[in-house]
């Protein structure tokens, strides 16, 4: 068993919006870090009965970024980064797409003007940006935790 570098959560005093984005970025990077040094096959292999793999977590969170920020909040009908990628593409391509979707999400947040602005999608119009950010922090943290366990099962690596 070996220990990965431990990336502690950020400590700072900032307004609410910056705090949300900083924690979300920290969690995004933590998830991606779990794929560091893992081979293509190991990233695709599931050590659990549910079929979850490191790659499937990245794919799921890419789709969640696109869904919540681009489609539900901004009302995009043709999302920009984050389109589903062929499973056979290298893991690095999937990570690149994830970070492009995350960058686009951050742009949408910055352009929103207020944490109280509501989703453009009529079905989600009661949901404000604040909720979307908290939800994505929760979703990313939960799946980063899954990635911690899967990575430890692959090669014994632990750490945030």
GUDREN-248495 format. One line per 2 residues: number of its first residue (from 1); their letters; for each residue x, y, z of N, C-alpha, C. Coordinates in nm, 3 decimals. Layout:
% GUDREN-248495
NUM> A> X/Y/Z/X/Y/Z/X/Y/Z ~ ... .
END
This chain:
% GUDREN-248495
1> XX> 0.085/-0.118/0.000/0.000/0.000/0.000/0.089/0.123/0.000 ~ 0.053/0.220/-0.081/0.126/0.346/-0.079/0.029/0.462/-0.063 .
3> XX> 0.081/0.567/-0.011/-0.001/0.684/0.018/0.019/0.787/-0.091 ~ -0.091/0.837/-0.146/-0.087/0.946/-0.243/-0.070/1.076/-0.165 .
5> XX> -0.023/1.181/-0.232/-0.015/1.310/-0.162/-0.153/1.349/-0.108 ~ -0.156/1.394/0.016/-0.283/1.431/0.079/-0.312/1.578/0.049 .
7> XX> -0.415/1.601/-0.029/-0.457/1.736/-0.064/-0.566/1.778/0.035 ~ -0.530/1.857/0.130/-0.627/1.901/0.230/-0.725/2.002/0.169 .
9> XX> -0.847/2.008/0.224/-0.943/2.106/0.173/-0.890/2.248/0.187 ~ -0.931/2.336/0.098/-0.883/2.474/0.104/-0.931/2.543/0.232 .
11> XX> -0.844/2.629/0.284/-0.879/2.712/0.400/-0.860/2.856/0.361 ~ -0.967/2.932/0.367/-0.961/3.072/0.329/-1.091/3.138/0.371 .
13> XX> -1.091/3.268/0.368/-1.212/3.345/0.396/-1.247/3.417/0.266 ~ -1.365/3.388/0.213/-1.408/3.448/0.087/-1.560/3.456/0.085 .
15> XX> -1.613/3.535/-0.006/-1.759/3.540/-0.022/-1.813/3.402/-0.061 ~ -1.942/3.384/-0.040/-2.009/3.256/-0.059/-1.983/3.195/-0.198 .
17> XX> -1.998/3.272/-0.304/-1.980/3.220/-0.439/-1.839/3.166/-0.458 ~ -1.739/3.242/-0.417/-1.600/3.197/-0.432/-1.572/3.073/-0.347 .
19> XX> -1.632/3.066/-0.231/-1.616/2.948/-0.145/-1.673/2.824/-0.215 ~ -1.793/2.837/-0.270/-1.854/2.724/-0.342/-1.765/2.678/-0.457 .
21> XX> -1.721/2.772/-0.541/-1.641/2.735/-0.658/-1.506/2.676/-0.619 ~ -1.445/2.729/-0.514/-1.316/2.677/-0.471/-1.329/2.533/-0.422 .
23> XX> -1.432/2.506/-0.345/-1.453/2.368/-0.298/-1.490/2.275/-0.413 ~ -1.571/2.321/-0.506/-1.607/2.236/-0.620/-1.483/2.206/-0.704 .
25> XX> -1.400/2.306/-0.729/-1.276/2.282/-0.805/-1.184/2.187/-0.730 ~ -1.173/2.202/-0.600/-1.091/2.112/-0.518/-1.139/1.967/-0.534 .
27> XX> -1.269/1.947/-0.530/-1.325/1.812/-0.542/-1.308/1.756/-0.683 ~ -1.323/1.842/-0.783/-1.300/1.798/-0.922/-1.157/1.748/-0.938 .
29> XX> -1.063/1.825/-0.886/-0.922/1.787/-0.897/-0.891/1.662/-0.814 ~ -0.957/1.647/-0.700/-0.939/1.527/-0.618/-0.984/1.403/-0.693 .
31> XX> -1.100/1.411/-0.758/-1.148/1.298/-0.836/-1.049/1.265/-0.948 ~ -1.009/1.364/-1.023/-0.916/1.341/-1.135/-0.784/1.285/-1.085 .
33> XX> -0.740/1.328/-0.968/-0.615/1.279/-0.912/-0.616/1.130/-0.885 ~ -0.733/1.074/-0.864/-0.744/0.930/-0.839/-0.709/0.848/-0.963 .
35> XX> -0.708/0.911/-1.079/-0.670/0.841/-1.202/-0.521/0.854/-1.232 ~ -0.452/0.936/-1.156/-0.309/0.954/-1.177/-0.231/0.827/-1.154 .
37> XX> -0.155/0.784/-1.255/-0.074/0.664/-1.242/-0.149/0.534/-1.260 ~ -0.276/0.543/-1.295/-0.357/0.422/-1.318/-0.357/0.394/-1.468 .
39> XX> -0.336/0.271/-1.504/-0.338/0.232/-1.645/-0.478/0.237/-1.704 ~ -0.482/0.237/-1.836/-0.609/0.242/-1.908/-0.705/0.130/-1.863 .
41> XX> -0.655/0.010/-1.853/-0.741/-0.103/-1.816/-0.791/-0.090/-1.673 ~ -0.702/-0.053/-1.581/-0.745/-0.038/-1.441/-0.849/0.072/-1.426 .
43> XX> -0.838/0.179/-1.504/-0.936/0.288/-1.496/-1.074/0.243/-1.541 ~ -1.077/0.141/-1.625/-1.203/0.091/-1.680/-1.258/-0.030/-1.603 .
45> XX> -1.179/-0.087/-1.517/-1.217/-0.208/-1.446/-1.293/-0.173/-1.318 ~ -1.400/-0.245/-1.295/-1.478/-0.224/-1.174/-1.448/-0.333/-1.072 .
47> XX> -1.402/-0.293/-0.954/-1.379/-0.392/-0.849/-1.503/-0.414/-0.761 ~ -1.616/-0.355/-0.800/-1.738/-0.365/-0.719/-1.853/-0.420/-0.803 .
49> XX> -1.948/-0.486/-0.740/-2.060/-0.548/-0.815/-2.144/-0.449/-0.896 ~ -2.148/-0.322/-0.856/-2.230/-0.224/-0.928/-2.177/-0.192/-1.067 .
51> XX> -2.050/-0.226/-1.094/-1.989/-0.194/-1.223/-1.920/-0.059/-1.226 ~ -1.918/0.011/-1.114/-1.856/0.143/-1.109/-1.705/0.132/-1.125 .
53> XX> -1.650/0.216/-1.212/-1.506/0.223/-1.233/-1.462/0.368/-1.219 ~ -1.332/0.389/-1.214/-1.282/0.527/-1.209/-1.329/0.604/-1.333 .
55> XX> -1.321/0.541/-1.449/-1.365/0.608/-1.571/-1.515/0.638/-1.568 ~ -1.595/0.543/-1.521/-1.740/0.568/-1.519/-1.776/0.684/-1.426 .
57> XX> -1.698/0.703/-1.320/-1.722/0.817/-1.230/-1.694/0.948/-1.302 ~ -1.585/0.953/-1.378/-1.552/1.073/-1.456/-1.662/1.099/-1.559 .
59> XX> -1.705/0.995/-1.628/-1.810/1.011/-1.728/-1.940/1.062/-1.664 ~ -1.976/1.005/-1.551/-2.099/1.046/-1.482/-2.092/1.192/-1.440 .
61> XX> -1.979/1.232/-1.381/-1.969/1.370/-1.335/-1.958/1.470/-1.450 ~ -1.902/1.429/-1.562/-1.902/1.516/-1.680/-2.046/1.541/-1.723 .
63> XX> -2.124/1.434/-1.729/-2.264/1.447/-1.768/-2.342/1.533/-1.668 ~ -2.313/1.519/-1.539/-2.381/1.600/-1.436/-2.347/1.748/-1.450 .
65> XX> -2.221/1.779/-1.478/-2.181/1.919/-1.501/-2.261/1.979/-1.616 ~ -2.267/1.905/-1.727/-2.339/1.954/-1.845/-2.487/1.969/-1.815 .
67> XX> -2.544/1.867/-1.753/-2.688/1.869/-1.724/-2.726/1.986/-1.634 ~ -2.658/2.001/-1.520/-2.700/2.102/-1.424/-2.663/2.245/-1.463 .
69> XX> -2.544/2.265/-1.513/-2.503/2.402/-1.543/-2.545/2.447/-1.684 ~ -2.516/2.367/-1.784/-2.544/2.410/-1.921/-2.691/2.396/-1.958 .
71> XX> -2.750/2.281/-1.927/-2.886/2.255/-1.972/-2.990/2.312/-1.874 ~ -2.986/2.267/-1.750/-3.090/2.309/-1.655/-3.075/2.454/-1.612 .
73> XX> -2.953/2.498/-1.581/-2.940/2.637/-1.535/-2.939/2.735/-1.652 ~ -2.850/2.715/-1.748/-2.835/2.812/-1.857/-2.936/2.792/-1.970 .
75> XX> -3.001/2.676/-1.973/-3.103/2.653/-2.074/-3.048/2.618/-2.211 ~ -2.925/2.569/-2.219/-2.866/2.532/-2.348/-2.939/2.414/-2.409 .
77> XX> -2.962/2.421/-2.539/-3.023/2.308/-2.608/-2.917/2.223/-2.677 ~ -2.799/2.279/-2.698/-2.687/2.201/-2.753/-2.565/2.231/-2.667 .
79> XX> -2.544/2.149/-2.563/-2.434/2.173/-2.471/-2.300/2.174/-2.543 ~ -2.209/2.253/-2.487/-2.076/2.268/-2.547/-1.986/2.151/-2.507 .
81> XX> -1.892/2.170/-2.415/-1.811/2.053/-2.378/-1.894/1.955/-2.295 ~ -1.851/1.832/-2.296/-1.915/1.733/-2.212/-2.001/1.633/-2.286 .
83> XX> -2.000/1.639/-2.420/-2.077/1.541/-2.496/-2.023/1.402/-2.465 ~ -2.111/1.303/-2.463/-2.062/1.167/-2.435/-1.951/1.127/-2.532 .
85> XX> -1.847/1.069/-2.478/-1.733/1.024/-2.557/-1.736/0.874/-2.572 ~ -1.678/0.827/-2.677/-1.662/0.684/-2.701/-1.584/0.623/-2.585 .
87> XX> -1.635/0.517/-2.527/-1.569/0.452/-2.414/-1.428/0.406/-2.447 ~ -1.398/0.384/-2.573/-1.267/0.333/-2.612/-1.160/0.441/-2.619 .
89> XX> -1.199/0.567/-2.613/-1.100/0.675/-2.616/-1.014/0.669/-2.491 ~ -0.891/0.718/-2.499/-0.804/0.716/-2.381/-0.867/0.791/-2.262 .
91> XX> -0.834/0.746/-2.144/-0.886/0.808/-2.022/-0.853/0.958/-2.020 ~ -0.736/0.993/-2.070/-0.698/1.135/-2.075/-0.796/1.220/-2.152 .
93> XX> -0.855/1.165/-2.258/-0.957/1.238/-2.335/-1.081/1.262/-2.250 ~ -1.119/1.162/-2.173/-1.235/1.176/-2.085/-1.208/1.281/-1.976 .
95> XX> -1.088/1.279/-1.921/-1.053/1.380/-1.819/-1.051/1.520/-1.880 ~ -0.999/1.531/-2.000/-0.997/1.660/-2.068/-1.139/1.712/-2.088 .
97> XX> -1.228/1.626/-2.130/-1.368/1.665/-2.149/-1.432/1.705/-2.016 ~ -1.398/1.634/-1.910/-1.450/1.667/-1.777/-1.406/1.808/-1.736 .
99> XX> -1.278/1.837/-1.754/-1.229/1.968/-1.715/-1.280/2.079/-1.806 ~ -1.306/2.050/-1.933/-1.368/2.151/-2.020/-1.511/2.178/-1.975 .
101> XX> -1.584/2.073/-1.939/-1.721/2.092/-1.890/-1.719/2.171/-1.759 ~ -1.623/2.140/-1.672/-1.613/2.213/-1.544/-1.579/2.361/-1.568 .
103> XX> -1.490/2.388/-1.662/-1.455/2.528/-1.694/-1.578/2.602/-1.747 ~ -1.655/2.534/-1.832/-1.777/2.595/-1.884/-1.876/2.619/-1.771 .
105> XX> -1.886/2.525/-1.677/-1.973/2.544/-1.561/-1.932/2.667/-1.483 ~ -1.802/2.683/-1.459/-1.753/2.799/-1.384/-1.784/2.930/-1.457 .
107> XX> -1.776/2.928/-1.591/-1.812/3.046/-1.670/-1.960/3.080/-1.652 ~ -2.043/2.979/-1.653/-2.187/3.000/-1.635/-2.216/3.057/-1.497 .
109> XX> -2.149/3.005/-1.396/-2.166/3.056/-1.260/-2.124/3.203/-1.254 ~ -2.009/3.235/-1.310/-1.959/3.372/-1.308/-2.054/3.467/-1.380 .
111> XX> -2.116/3.421/-1.487/-2.206/3.506/-1.565/-2.346/3.516/-1.505 ~ -2.375/3.431/-1.406/-2.512/3.427/-1.354/-2.551/3.554/-1.280 .
113> XX> -2.456/3.621/-1.221/-2.488/3.746/-1.154/-2.532/3.731/-1.010 ~ -2.591/3.617/-0.974/-2.641/3.602/-0.839/-2.663/3.455/-0.806 .
115> XX> -2.634/3.420/-0.682/-2.663/3.284/-0.636/-2.813/3.261/-0.626 ~ -2.890/3.369/-0.631/-3.035/3.358/-0.623/-3.102/3.349/-0.759 .
117> XX> -3.024/3.358/-0.867/-3.080/3.343/-1.002/-3.126/3.199/-1.020 ~ -3.240/3.182/-1.086/-3.300/3.050/-1.099/-3.270/2.986/-1.233 .
119> XX> -3.284/2.853/-1.236/-3.261/2.776/-1.358/-3.352/2.823/-1.471 ~ -3.298/2.824/-1.591/-3.374/2.863/-1.710/-3.470/2.753/-1.754 .
121> XX> -3.437/2.628/-1.727/-3.523/2.516/-1.764/-3.653/2.528/-1.686 ~ -3.767/2.540/-1.753/-3.895/2.559/-1.684/-3.926/2.451/-1.580 .
123> XX> -3.882/2.329/-1.606/-3.909/2.220/-1.512/-3.831/2.237/-1.381 ~ -3.725/2.317/-1.383/-3.640/2.338/-1.265/-3.633/2.486/-1.227 .
125> XX> -3.729/2.564/-1.269/-3.725/2.709/-1.252/-3.729/2.755/-1.106 ~ -3.768/2.666/-1.014/-3.770/2.705/-0.873/-3.633/2.689/-0.807 .
127> XX> -3.537/2.631/-0.880/-3.405/2.599/-0.822/-3.305/2.711/-0.853 ~ -3.247/2.771/-0.749/-3.148/2.877/-0.771/-3.006/2.821/-0.789 .
129> XX> -2.919/2.907/-0.839/-2.779/2.871/-0.859/-2.716/2.820/-0.730 ~ -2.751/2.876/-0.617/-2.696/2.831/-0.488/-2.721/2.681/-0.469 .
131> XX> -2.844/2.637/-0.497/-2.878/2.495/-0.484/-2.798/2.411/-0.583 ~ -2.785/2.457/-0.708/-2.710/2.383/-0.810/-2.565/2.364/-0.764 .
133> XX> -2.504/2.469/-0.712/-2.365/2.459/-0.665/-2.353/2.363/-0.547 ~ -2.441/2.374/-0.450/-2.435/2.285/-0.335/-2.459/2.140/-0.380 .
135> XX> -2.552/2.121/-0.470/-2.578/1.986/-0.522/-2.454/1.930/-0.592 ~ -2.388/2.011/-0.675/-2.271/1.961/-0.747/-2.152/1.938/-0.653 .
137> XX> -2.141/2.016/-0.547/-2.039/1.988/-0.445/-2.068/1.852/-0.382 ~ -2.193/1.830/-0.344/-2.233/1.703/-0.283/-2.210/1.586/-0.378 .
139> XX> -2.254/1.600/-0.501/-2.242/1.493/-0.601/-2.095/1.461/-0.628 ~ -2.013/1.564/-0.644/-1.871/1.543/-0.674/-1.800/1.484/-0.554 .
141> XX> -1.832/1.531/-0.434/-1.768/1.477/-0.313/-1.804/1.330/-0.294 ~ -1.930/1.297/-0.315/-1.973/1.157/-0.299/-1.898/1.066/-0.394 .
143> XX> -1.888/1.109/-0.519/-1.820/1.024/-0.617/-1.667/1.027/-0.603 ~ -1.613/1.135/-0.551/-1.469/1.137/-0.521/-1.440/1.035/-0.410 .
145> XX> -1.532/1.021/-0.316/-1.518/0.918/-0.213/-1.524/0.778/-0.270 ~ -1.614/0.758/-0.367/-1.618/0.629/-0.436/-1.485/0.603/-0.505 .
147> XX> -1.430/0.706/-0.570/-1.302/0.692/-0.639/-1.190/0.658/-0.541 ~ -1.195/0.713/-0.419/-1.096/0.679/-0.316/-1.096/0.528/-0.291 .
149> XX> -1.215/0.472/-0.275/-1.227/0.330/-0.243/-1.184/0.244/-0.362 ~ -1.229/0.281/-0.481/-1.193/0.204/-0.600/-1.042/0.207/-0.621 .
151> XX> -0.980/0.324/-0.607/-0.836/0.333/-0.626/-0.762/0.247/-0.523 ~ -0.808/0.249/-0.400/-0.743/0.166/-0.298/-0.756/0.018/-0.334 .
153> XX> -0.870/-0.021/-0.389/-0.887/-0.161/-0.429/-0.799/-0.198/-0.548 ~ -0.771/-0.101/-0.636/-0.689/-0.129/-0.753/-0.544/-0.154/-0.715 .
155> XX> -0.485/-0.060/-0.639/-0.341/-0.072/-0.612/-0.300/-0.035/-0.469 ~ -0.398/-0.016/-0.383/-0.366/0.015/-0.245/-0.339/0.161/-0.217 .
157> XX> -0.343/0.245/-0.318/-0.315/0.388/-0.299/-0.425/0.453/-0.216 ~ -0.385/0.531/-0.117/-0.479/0.604/-0.034/-0.439/0.750/-0.028 .
159> XX> -0.529/0.834/0.022/-0.502/0.977/0.035/-0.601/1.056/-0.048 ~ -0.616/1.185/-0.014/-0.713/1.268/-0.085/-0.656/1.315/-0.215 .
END
